[in-house]
Amino acid sequence: MAEKKISFIKVPLRGRLGYALTDASGNLLYCIIGAYLLYFLTDVYGLSIAVTGTLLLATRLLDAVDAPVWGFIVDHTKSKYGQSRPYFMWLAIPFALFMWLTFTTPGFSGTAKVVYIAVVYILAGIFYTGIQTAITSVLPNLTNDPNERVILNTFRMVGGNMGAFVATAFTLPLVAFFGNGNDQKGFSLTLAVYGIIAIVFFFIAFMNLREINIEKIKKIPIKQSIFAIKGNWPWILLVTANLIFWIALTIRQSTLVYYLQYFIGNKDLVPLVNGLTVLQIAGMVSIPFMVKFSNKYGTMIIGLILAALGHVIMFLAGNVVSALAAGWIVASIGSGIACSMPFAMLSDTVDYGEWKNGIRASGFLTAIGSAFCIKAGSGIGGFIPAMVMDAFGYIPNVIQSAQSLMGIQIVFIWLPIFIFLLGIIPMCFYRKYEKNEAQVIREIA
């Protein structure tokens, strides 16, 4: 009996560019949290490092619970615009608004100050989860071609990288420009500009993307969505690796400004070094070619190894700026690869869940695999360095002691190395499931 031929769907260029704009918009706003929120809350907003670390962990873990909720919401969405795509239009404005409020400082003090930042930060995270869930869950519904999904994900990651580049490289210069010595004013105006740009980009993406087979989309009961996890080991392994990655990445991003300001002694290097992050595009665009030779799990492992290697180089660099920059570039290329792969591979785990359990819970599975990992990883990755730095005696805006400098070096150099390498373990077990993807696709076609 002849094997059934599968008709694969290609996405036009405008759709690929539209998909790139989704992550460009999300990262333009959200990457500021990973790069600058810890610094903003301690050195600009005026909270202690211990209070800030506890606040970031508590709000992030509480906020991360909304990831499966958004997954359920997406899985139960059926509109003329599709299942995931309409959320780019519905959530763009509230997401931008609460991100702006997070970096805006009203004249509160004491408990009111902490409550304010906790509330607006949680709400910003909730709307980001909705956006992030839609960005990831829409991919399986844009095409049924695994290779096309890798290409689309590459467009997304390059777009996201450009958004992250602007957020990390231009934020402090724009804060100085708009604030003219008043960093509180500078941060608020900078986020307002970013928010307007992000809203426009989300609407453009909404207009240029199309979901396939939306008339066949069925609402899935919550119990069935949860059941889609049963026996879905590739999803469990991928979520574990992705969570580990985001913990390490957040530690690196949030402590760079401390390392350059206090350990290296030159805060002006922050925009320059963050600007070099854009070179991780080299790793992202190479992914479709790397996958052909080392498969997806192997490509992910290569990215994690390069990310860790970059921190080894930065340790050996000492105060030599050129060598430090070289290490940052290597780490950025590696993290660009490791960051990209789970988003492409999650679509495959959605297919596996349908093949294994007969349930296609794309919203639920991708929400936990993407938004939950990012937010829980951000919370844990913000809490760990704050607690370590506090234990070593860090005090904002003063000359740091030798012990405090040691703590800054530990959180910026050694913790990311260890945690990045830890992410390799689940990927080694993922290998056997990737070998069966062709069979899975054939049987659910």
C-alpha positions in Angstrom: 0.0 0.0 0.0 1.4 3.4 -1.0 2.4 5.8 1.7 0.1 8.8 1.9 1.7 11.9 0.5 1.5 14.9 2.9 0.8 18.4 1.4 3.0 20.8 3.2 2.1 24.5 3.5 4.7 27.3 2.9 4.3 30.7 4.5 4.8 33.7 2.2 7.6 36.2 2.9 5.2 38.8 4.4 3.9 36.2 6.8 7.5 35.3 7.8 8.3 39.0 8.4 5.1 39.4 10.3 6.1 36.6 12.6 9.4 38.2 13.1 7.7 41.4 14.2 5.8 39.6 17.0 9.0 38.7 18.9 10.6 42.0 18.0 7.8 43.8 19.7 7.7 41.5 22.8 11.5 41.6 23.3 11.6 45.4 22.7 9.7 45.7 26.0 10.3 42.6 28.0 14.1 42.3 27.6 14.4 45.5 29.6 13.1 43.5 32.6 15.9 40.9 32.3 18.6 43.5 31.5 17.7 46.4 33.8 14.8 45.8 36.2 17.1 44.6 39.0 19.3 47.6 38.5 16.3 50.0 38.1 14.7 48.8 41.4 17.9 49.1 43.5 19.8 52.0 42.0 16.9 54.1 40.5 13.7 53.2 42.4 15.6 52.9 45.7 14.7 49.4 47.0 17.3 47.3 48.9 18.9 44.4 47.0 17.3 41.9 49.4 13.8 43.3 49.1 14.3 43.5 45.3 15.4 39.9 45.0 12.5 38.6 47.1 10.1 40.8 45.2 11.3 39.6 41.9 11.1 35.9 42.9 7.6 36.2 44.5 6.0 38.2 41.8 7.6 36.1 39.0 6.6 32.7 40.5 3.0 34.0 41.2 2.8 35.4 37.7 4.2 32.3 36.1 1.0 30.4 37.2 -0.9 32.3 34.6 1.0 30.5 31.8 -1.2 27.4 31.8 -4.3 29.6 32.2 -3.4 31.5 29.1 -2.8 28.1 27.4 -6.4 27.1 28.3 -7.7 30.4 27.1 -6.0 30.1 23.7 -7.1 26.4 23.3 -10.7 27.6 23.9 -10.5 30.5 21.4 -12.3 30.2 18.2 -12.8 33.4 16.2 -12.8 34.5 12.5 -9.2 35.7 13.0 -8.0 32.3 14.2 -7.0 30.8 17.5 -3.8 32.6 18.5 -3.5 35.4 16.0 -6.2 37.8 17.5 -4.3 38.1 20.7 -1.7 40.2 18.9 -4.4 42.8 18.4 -6.2 42.3 21.7 -3.3 42.4 24.1 -0.8 44.8 22.5 -2.0 48.0 24.2 -2.5 46.6 27.8 0.9 44.9 27.6 2.7 48.1 26.5 0.8 50.2 29.1 1.8 48.1 32.1 5.3 47.7 31.0 5.5 51.5 30.9 4.0 51.7 34.4 6.6 49.2 35.7 9.3 51.6 34.9 7.4 54.7 36.0 8.0 55.9 39.6 5.1 57.7 41.3 5.9 59.5 44.6 5.2 56.5 46.9 7.2 55.5 49.9 7.5 52.5 52.3 5.0 49.7 51.8 3.1 51.6 49.1 6.2 51.7 47.0 6.7 47.9 47.1 2.9 47.2 46.6 2.8 49.5 43.5 5.7 47.9 41.7 4.5 44.4 42.6 1.0 45.1 41.2 2.1 46.7 37.9 4.9 44.2 37.4 2.5 41.3 37.8 0.0 42.8 35.4 2.7 43.5 32.9 3.8 39.9 33.2 0.2 38.6 32.8 -0.3 40.4 29.5 3.2 39.4 28.3 2.3 35.8 29.0 -0.8 36.1 26.8 1.3 37.7 24.0 4.1 35.1 24.4 1.6 32.2 24.4 0.0 33.4 21.2 3.4 33.9 19.5 4.5 30.4 20.3 1.1 28.6 19.9 0.4 30.2 16.5 3.5 28.4 14.9 1.9 24.9 14.7 -1.1 26.5 13.0 0.8 28.5 10.5 2.2 25.5 8.7 2.3 21.7 9.0 5.9 21.5 7.5 8.6 20.9 10.2 11.2 22.5 8.0 9.1 25.6 7.4 8.5 25.8 11.2 12.3 26.0 11.7 12.5 28.7 9.1 9.6 30.7 10.6 11.2 30.3 14.0 14.5 31.6 12.7 12.6 34.7 11.4 11.0 35.1 14.8 14.3 34.8 16.6 16.1 37.2 14.4 13.2 39.7 14.9 13.3 39.1 18.6 17.0 39.6 18.6 16.6 43.0 17.0 14.1 44.0 19.6 16.4 42.8 22.3 19.3 44.6 20.7 17.4 47.9 20.8 16.2 47.3 24.3 19.6 46.4 25.8 21.9 48.7 23.8 19.8 51.9 23.5 17.9 52.0 26.8 20.5 53.6 29.0 21.5 56.2 26.4 17.8 57.0 25.9 17.3 57.2 29.6 20.2 59.7 29.8 18.8 61.7 26.8 15.2 61.9 28.0 16.0 62.2 31.7 18.8 64.7 31.5 20.2 63.6 34.8 16.8 62.3 36.1 16.9 58.5 35.6 13.3 58.1 36.8 12.0 60.4 34.2 14.3 58.9 31.6 13.1 55.3 32.1 9.5 56.4 32.0 9.8 58.2 28.7 12.0 55.5 27.1 9.4 52.9 27.9 6.6 55.1 26.5 8.5 55.3 23.2 9.1 51.6 23.1 5.5 50.9 23.9 4.2 52.8 21.0 6.6 51.1 18.6 5.6 47.7 20.0 1.9 48.3 19.5 2.4 49.3 15.9 4.5 46.2 15.2 1.9 43.9 16.8 -0.9 45.3 14.6 1.3 44.8 11.5 2.0 41.2 12.5 -1.7 40.6 13.0 -2.6 41.8 9.6 0.0 39.7 7.8 -0.4 36.3 9.5 -2.9 33.6 8.7 -3.7 30.4 10.6 -4.6 27.3 8.6 -7.6 25.1 9.2 -9.2 27.5 11.7 -12.6 26.1 10.9 -11.5 22.7 12.2 -10.3 24.1 15.5 -12.1 22.4 18.4 -12.4 23.7 22.0 -10.5 21.4 24.3 -11.8 20.8 27.9 -9.2 21.7 30.6 -8.9 18.1 31.7 -8.0 17.1 28.2 -5.4 19.8 27.9 -3.7 18.6 31.0 -4.0 15.0 29.8 -1.9 16.0 26.7 1.1 16.0 29.0 0.7 12.3 29.9 3.6 10.3 28.4 4.8 13.4 26.4 8.4 13.0 27.5 9.9 15.1 24.7 7.8 18.0 26.0 8.8 17.4 29.6 12.5 17.2 28.7 12.3 20.3 26.5 10.5 22.4 29.2 13.1 21.3 31.7 16.0 22.4 29.5 14.3 25.7 28.5 13.6 26.6 32.2 17.3 25.9 33.0 18.4 28.1 30.1 16.2 31.1 31.1 17.5 30.9 34.7 21.1 31.1 33.4 20.3 33.8 30.8 18.5 36.0 33.3 21.4 35.8 35.8 23.8 36.9 33.0 21.6 39.7 31.7 20.7 41.1 35.1 24.2 41.2 36.5 26.1 42.6 33.5 25.6 46.2 34.6 26.9 45.4 38.1 29.9 43.5 36.7 30.9 46.4 34.3 30.1 49.2 36.8 31.8 47.8 39.9 34.1 44.9 38.9 35.5 46.4 35.7 34.9 49.9 36.8 33.3 51.3 33.7 29.5 51.6 33.5 29.7 53.3 30.1 30.6 49.9 28.6 27.1 48.6 29.3 25.4 49.9 26.1 28.4 48.8 24.0 28.6 45.3 25.4 24.8 44.9 25.2 24.9 46.1 21.6 27.3 43.3 20.8 24.4 40.9 21.6 23.0 41.6 18.2 25.8 39.3 16.8 23.8 36.3 18.2 21.9 36.7 14.9 24.9 34.8 13.4 23.9 31.8 15.5 20.2 32.2 14.8 20.5 32.3 11.0 22.8 29.3 11.1 20.2 27.1 12.8 18.5 25.7 9.7 21.9 24.5 8.5 23.1 23.2 11.8 19.9 21.2 12.3 20.6 19.3 9.0 23.9 18.1 10.4 23.4 17.8 14.1 19.6 17.5 14.5 17.7 19.8 16.8 18.8 18.4 20.1 22.4 18.6 19.0 22.0 22.2 17.9 20.6 23.0 21.3 23.5 21.4 23.1 26.0 23.3 20.9 24.3 26.5 21.9 24.5 25.8 25.6 28.2 24.8 25.3 29.0 28.1 23.5 27.1 30.1 26.1 29.1 28.6 28.9 32.4 28.9 27.0 31.8 32.6 26.5 31.7 33.1 30.3 35.0 31.2 30.6 36.6 33.6 28.1 35.2 36.6 30.0 36.8 35.2 33.2 40.1 34.8 31.5 39.8 38.3 30.0 40.0 40.1 33.3 40.0 43.8 32.7 41.0 43.5 29.0 37.9 45.0 27.3 38.6 43.5 23.9 38.9 40.0 25.3 35.8 40.6 27.5 33.8 41.6 24.4 35.0 38.5 22.5 33.7 36.3 25.4 30.4 38.2 25.4 30.0 37.6 21.6 30.7 33.9 22.0 28.2 33.7 24.8 25.6 35.7 22.9 25.9 33.4 19.8 25.5 30.4 22.0 22.5 31.7 23.9 20.9 32.9 20.6 21.0 29.3 19.4 19.9 27.8 22.7 17.1 30.4 23.1 15.7 29.7 19.6 15.6 26.0 19.5 12.9 25.3 22.2 10.4 27.5 20.4 10.8 25.5 17.2 10.9 22.2 19.0 7.7 22.9 21.0 5.7 22.5 17.8 7.1 19.0 17.5 6.0 18.1 21.1 2.5 19.3 20.2 2.5 16.8 17.4 3.8 14.1 19.7 1.1 14.9 22.3 -1.6 14.5 19.5 0.0 11.2 18.4 0.4 9.9 21.9 -2.9 11.0 23.5 -5.1 12.1 20.6 -5.2 15.7 22.0 -3.7 18.7 20.2 -3.3 21.2 23.0 -1.1 23.7 21.3 -2.0 26.6 23.5 -1.5 24.8 26.8 1.7 22.9 25.9 3.4 25.9 24.3 2.3 28.3 27.0 4.1 26.3 29.7 7.0 25.5 27.4 7.6 29.2 26.5 6.0 31.8 28.7 6.1 29.8 31.9 9.8 29.0 31.4 10.7 32.6 30.6 8.9 34.0 33.6 9.7 31.4 36.1 13.3 31.4 34.8 13.3 35.2 35.1 12.1 35.1 38.7 14.5 32.5 39.8 17.3 34.1 37.8 16.7 37.4 39.4 16.4 36.1 42.9 19.6 34.0 42.9 22.1 36.8 42.1 20.3 39.2 44.4 20.6 36.8 47.3 24.2 36.0 46.5 25.2 39.6 46.2 23.3 40.5 49.4 25.2 37.7 51.2 28.5 39.1 50.0 27.6 42.6 51.2 26.5 44.5 48.1 25.4 48.1 48.8 24.0 50.2 45.9 25.9 53.3 44.6 29.0 52.9 46.8 32.5 51.6 46.3 32.2 47.8 46.8 34.3 45.8 49.2 36.6 43.0 47.9 34.0 40.5 49.3 31.2 42.2 47.4 33.2 42.2 44.2 33.8 38.5 44.6 30.0 38.0 44.9 29.4 40.0 41.7 32.0 37.8 39.9 30.4 34.6 41.1 26.9 35.6 39.9 28.1 36.9 36.5 30.7 34.3 35.6 30.4 31.1 37.5 26.7 30.6 38.0 25.8 31.0 34.3 28.6 28.5 33.4 27.2 25.9 35.7 23.6 26.4 34.9 24.0 26.5 31.1 25.9 23.2 31.2 23.2 21.7 33.4 20.7 22.2 30.5 22.6 19.7 28.4 21.4 16.8 30.5 17.7 16.7 29.4 18.7 17.3 25.8 20.8 14.1 25.8 17.6 12.2 26.7 15.6 14.1 24.0 17.6 12.5 21.2 15.6 9.3 20.9 12.3 11.1 20.6 13.5 13.3 17.8 14.4 10.2 15.8 10.6 9.3 15.7 9.3 12.7 14.4 8.9 11.6 10.8 6.7 8.6 11.9 4.6 10.8 14.2 3.9 13.3 11.4 2.9 10.5 9.0 0.5 8.9 11.4 -1.3 12.1 12.4 -1.5 13.5 8.9 
